[in-house]
Amino acid sequence: MIVQKATLLLNTKSKMGWEEKAAKAKKGHRPSLKNWERDGLYEKFPPFAEYLLSPSTNPYSSLRIDSRTGRAEERSWSLERARQKRATSPTQKLQAMQLDNDGAIEESTAMYPIVLDADTPPEVFHEQYEAKVIPCVIRNIPYGDLSSRNGDRTTFDEEKKDCDDNTAVSTSRNKHEWPAVHRWSLDKLINDPDLAERGFKCGEDDDGYTIRMKLRFFIEYLQHNKDDSPLYIFDATFDEDKFAKRLLEDYTVPDYFSEDLFGLIGESKRPPYRWFLVGPCRSGTTVHIDPLGTSAWNTLLFGVKRWVLFPPHVPKNVVKGRKLILPGEDDEAIHYFTTILPRIKRRAAASGGKGDYYNFECYEFTQYPGETVYVPHGWWHAVMNVTHTVGVTQNYCSKRNFDEVWLQTRAGRKKMACSWLRKLQEHYPDLARRAKALNRRDNFLMWDEDPEAQRRYRKKKADKERKKREKRERKEKERARKKEKWGDHRTTDRRKENDA
């Protein structure tokens, strides 16, 4: 009896631990949202998820508005049904071919994303897809040299089993397999001695400061929360301490994306570019374009994600669907996929291709474990976690998207662009000449050539420092007031409780 009571007390303390930490994180992340369960999506979402995971639902779909006729063309397809119709090419390319409702293949129009296997040569990917800004899904990268298994993980039942299994793939190992395949399941992460006690970023407050939660608390939150749109670990700083840095040993940047020109600047000066992801069911990222003209790759190790892509020419106001959001409605990822996106598609279909919906295109697909999504620069995209997920993503700049990255970097990261140009001159003189040619074309002055830009920068930096100083002073005054009211020992105890 005593042992049972002690166990119950321990479980209660553990429960209260994650609940208190989650409540504090949620209050900091969205202080204006008082009820995170107000829309009841914990109860409403399962039928939607079951539909997406159903064997009868094709994982790829699209909506296009014909620019000539204004007619809406909706298609859906699956790799399994496509493979039954024809063999793959010599490079084992598994193109996501469009299928009409009776299963017939129509190959007159390319459908996105293009689906490839991991034995596709990098030069083929660079020339045929990256250089042409075509989104892709590359299968089996984390599993290494499993060419003999190409095509084996194709049936829904097998893919669904992979989503349910903790390891997401069989335990057979080879020299190219990522350790993350076996280390990044939820039960392994929550018991990982290097990671369980480490705080990972799961949000930001209104001032842009990071909100963190220990991984063991977050996974408990992930497993028990009923929030409409839960918190989401999206951490870019795991390389900053000796324990979490081990995550870098768990995966390898795929050869398709190994060229990273921002690497010339150095880790401490370049913008955030790689993220460790742990997402509860119903969490996600709202529709956006990746910063500074970069492209991105996103590999899923555990769980299932739902994606939507819009080409760069689709207007922002259409993609965001701002005019279609009713008063009081939220616009988080789950609301976007379940409510806003269907409205956007209905409005596009009814538009006749006129106005902002001219040449409208929209592509949706489901990502399974072992699949890597390539998002080209300029493409709008949003992601929702259909189940609990674990993955990794990186943004990068290569020669194929250099022009766009340079144009945005020179304007958005002025000082960094100057350092980058000097490094390019040393290591890639052809790209440095290209950057200077773009500057001459646009009559653009670099930051180190523009005294007025330097003055504005110094003023902006001084204003930022002043705001930080004022915030620190306000906190110190509040701390002093509490100390005077409660006494030093009470204040110290409360601070320890908050930091625990």
Summary of the structure (lengths in Angstrom):
residues: 500
radius of gyration: 24.7
end to end distance: 30.6
largest distance: 81.4
contacts: 1502
relative contact order: 0.12
helix: 46%
strand: 18%
